[in-house]
């Protein structure tokens, strides 16, 4: 019997509660650590033990620089950066997480690398040699998920599946021709959209109830949320007023902004998570005769800022593309693109556009012609080497084969976004991925002697 610890993650907790039942049915011990009591797992038989972490004392004053020195994993934590959550609660939760790990001594911790308590858990697990996996939906192919190690994009396990060559080639061609999109870009039907609206309202009620009880570290106030939303709308209006198309694609570099806050860039994208700083570095590396075109994210949030719009207003070499411009057209208006960890980098390997990625491990390891070590190197290579950032024949099927071998069948999501994740057969598939990890990893040695 192995001990598996699940970390509460708001709406996605509903999926993991069902998966936990499957693990217990296989005689594994399941324990839960909950930060937000509004999302305590409710599925019958999903836990052997559950612990809700208490709220920290209010009013504690902490030096931010010292707190981040103690917990460097939180340098890009969304609550502090975007929601005025501060950092006085970090030490309290770090101690609670450490106590739970030391009490339960789990073989495996299952969570994400999104919220502050998950990042602290990764930090604590790393210090103790405890395995932490982040199950994450594949961008390609759809309907699969990877088990990433801690706060990295490195696979902790894989199915080892091999698809026939003709199937790989067909899917790679569909991606390259824009006939296959990542699952998160697929539009739901009318009935599903109506169901989502109802569920969203119910979930918001739980979130705000929890804030009234004391959860103000992952949940901004209504007033702040309203101000942030209004601020984004104002920034988008300013963007549209400044928007233009570049005059010469042969002297234009493209940077598609990535959505923030999101672990994809805030965690996986480090040290390039500050996109304003990245844009400034790209501009500085470009010749004076060249232009940097920015494409807004279709779901723009806090990656937009007054400073970014002010820079665009005073810098003629920074071109803001029209908000409704599709990505294929943006590619045609540039000589190539740079991304930190965006899907556009993976798609370039398939031949859909030209792009160099800064923080995609699979691209760095297997497709170095589509990788750059720094923004400056990306600019240099795109200008000097016509083959840089372009997928080669066979790259697409090879990338798919890698992504499939290091992932498992199953949809990992929350029921608000994708209700199908709670279907019985999907829960079985997702559970099989965790069970595969448990089968292939030996138990950690006990400090009290060998494990019987």
WOJOPE-V232638 format. One record per backbone hydrogen bond with DSSP energy under -0.5 kcal/mol. CO is the residue of the C=O (numbers start at 1). NH is the residue of the N-H. E is the energy in kcal/mol with one decimal. If there is no record, write none. Layout:
CO&NH&E  CO&NH&E
This chain:
2&4&-0.5  2&29&-2.5  3&107&-2.4  3&108&-1.5  4&6&-0.5  4&31&-2.5  5&110&-3.1  6&33&-2.3  9&12&-1.6  10&13&-1.8  11&14&-1.4  12&15&-0.7  12&16&-1.8  13&17&-2.2  14&18&-1.2  15&19&-2.1  16&20&-2.5  17&21&-1.3  18&22&-1.3  19&23&-1.8  20&24&-2.4  21&25&-1.9  22&26&-0.8  23&26&-0.7  23&28&-1.9  24&27&-1.9  29&4&-3.0  30&48&-3.4  30&49&-1.2  31&6&-2.6  32&51&-2.2  33&8&-2.2  34&53&-2.7  35&37&-0.7  36&39&-2.1  37&40&-1.1  43&46&-1.3  49&32&-1.9  51&34&-2.7  51&53&-0.5  57&60&-0.7  62&64&-0.5  63&67&-2.4  64&68&-2.5  65&69&-1.6  66&70&-1.9  67&71&-1.9  71&74&-2.2  72&75&-1.6  74&77&-1.7  77&81&-2.0  78&82&-3.1  78&83&-0.9  79&83&-1.1  79&85&-2.3  87&90&-1.4  89&93&-2.1  90&94&-2.6  91&95&-2.2  92&96&-2.0  93&97&-2.7  94&98&-2.4  95&99&-2.2  96&100&-2.1  97&101&-2.5  98&102&-2.3  99&103&-2.1  100&104&-2.7  101&105&-2.5  107&131&-0.7  108&5&-2.9  109&111&-0.5  109&133&-2.8  110&7&-2.3  115&118&-0.6  115&119&-2.0  116&120&-2.3  117&121&-1.7  118&122&-2.1  119&123&-2.1  120&124&-2.4  121&125&-2.7  122&126&-2.5  123&127&-1.7  124&128&-1.2  125&129&-0.9  125&130&-2.4  126&129&-0.7  131&109&-2.3  132&150&-2.8  133&111&-2.1  133&135&-0.6  134&148&-2.3  136&146&-3.1  139&183&-0.5  141&144&-0.5  143&410&-2.8  144&138&-3.0  145&408&-2.8  146&136&-2.7  146&148&-0.7  147&156&-4.0  147&157&-0.6  148&134&-2.6  148&150&-0.7  149&152&-2.3  154&149&-2.8  157&147&-0.5  164&168&-2.1  165&169&-2.6  166&170&-2.0  167&171&-2.2  168&172&-2.5  169&173&-2.0  170&174&-1.9  171&175&-2.2  172&176&-2.3  173&177&-1.8  174&179&-2.6  174&180&-1.2  175&178&-1.5  182&185&-1.9  183&186&-1.3  189&193&-2.3  190&194&-2.1  191&195&-2.2  192&196&-2.5  193&197&-1.8  194&198&-1.7  195&199&-2.5  196&200&-2.9  197&201&-2.0  198&202&-2.0  199&203&-2.6  200&204&-2.7  201&205&-1.7  202&206&-1.5  203&207&-2.4  204&208&-2.7  205&209&-2.1  206&210&-2.2  207&211&-1.7  208&212&-2.0  209&213&-1.4  210&214&-1.0  210&215&-2.5  211&214&-0.7  214&216&-1.3  218&220&-0.5  221&225&-2.7  222&226&-2.4  223&227&-2.3  224&228&-2.8  225&229&-2.5  226&230&-2.7  227&231&-2.4  228&232&-2.2  229&233&-1.9  230&234&-2.1  231&235&-2.3  232&236&-2.3  233&237&-1.8  234&238&-2.0  235&239&-2.6  236&240&-2.5  237&241&-1.8  238&242&-1.4  239&242&-0.6  239&243&-1.3  248&251&-1.8  249&252&-1.5  251&291&-3.0  252&335&-3.1  252&336&-0.6  253&293&-3.6  254&338&-2.2  255&257&-0.6  255&295&-1.7  260&302&-2.0  262&265&-1.2  262&266&-2.9  263&267&-1.8  263&268&-2.4  267&270&-1.1  269&272&-2.8  273&275&-1.2  274&278&-1.9  275&279&-2.6  276&280&-2.2  277&281&-2.0  278&282&-2.5  279&283&-2.5  280&284&-2.2  281&285&-1.7  282&286&-1.4  287&290&-2.0  291&253&-2.9  291&293&-0.6  292&319&-2.9  293&255&-2.9  294&296&-0.5  294&321&-2.5  295&257&-2.6  297&300&-1.7  301&304&-1.3  305&309&-2.2  306&310&-2.7  307&311&-2.1  308&312&-2.0  309&313&-1.9  310&314&-1.6  311&315&-1.8  314&316&-0.7  315&318&-1.9  317&292&-3.2  317&319&-0.7  318&320&-0.5  319&294&-3.0  319&321&-0.7  320&244&-2.6  322&325&-1.7  326&330&-2.0  327&331&-2.5  328&332&-1.7  329&333&-1.2  331&334&-1.8  336&254&-2.6  337&356&-2.1  338&256&-0.6  339&358&-1.6  340&358&-0.5  340&359&-3.1  342&345&-1.5  342&346&-0.7  343&347&-2.5  344&348&-1.3  345&349&-0.9  346&349&-0.8  346&350&-0.9  347&351&-0.5  347&352&-2.4  348&351&-1.1  348&391&-1.1  351&353&-1.2  354&337&-1.8  356&339&-2.2  357&372&-2.4  359&361&-0.6  360&364&-2.7  361&365&-2.5  362&366&-2.1  363&367&-2.2  367&370&-2.7  368&371&-1.5  369&389&-3.6  370&357&-2.5  374&378&-2.2  375&379&-2.2  376&380&-2.3  377&381&-2.7  378&382&-2.4  379&383&-1.9  380&384&-2.1  381&385&-2.8  384&386&-0.6  385&388&-1.6  387&390&-1.7  389&355&-2.1  392&395&-2.6  394&398&-1.7  395&399&-2.8  396&400&-2.5  397&401&-2.5  398&402&-1.8  399&403&-2.6  400&404&-2.5  401&405&-2.2  402&406&-1.7  404&407&-1.5  405&160&-2.7  407&159&-1.5  408&145&-2.4  410&412&-0.7  411&413&-0.7  414&417&-0.7  414&418&-2.8  418&421&-2.2  419&422&-1.9  420&423&-1.6  423&427&-2.4  424&428&-2.2  425&429&-1.8  426&430&-2.7  427&431&-2.5  428&432&-1.9  429&433&-1.2  430&433&-0.5  430&434&-1.3  431&435&-2.6  432&436&-2.2  433&437&-1.5  434&438&-2.2  435&439&-2.1  436&440&-1.5  437&441&-0.9  446&449&-1.6  449&446&-0.7
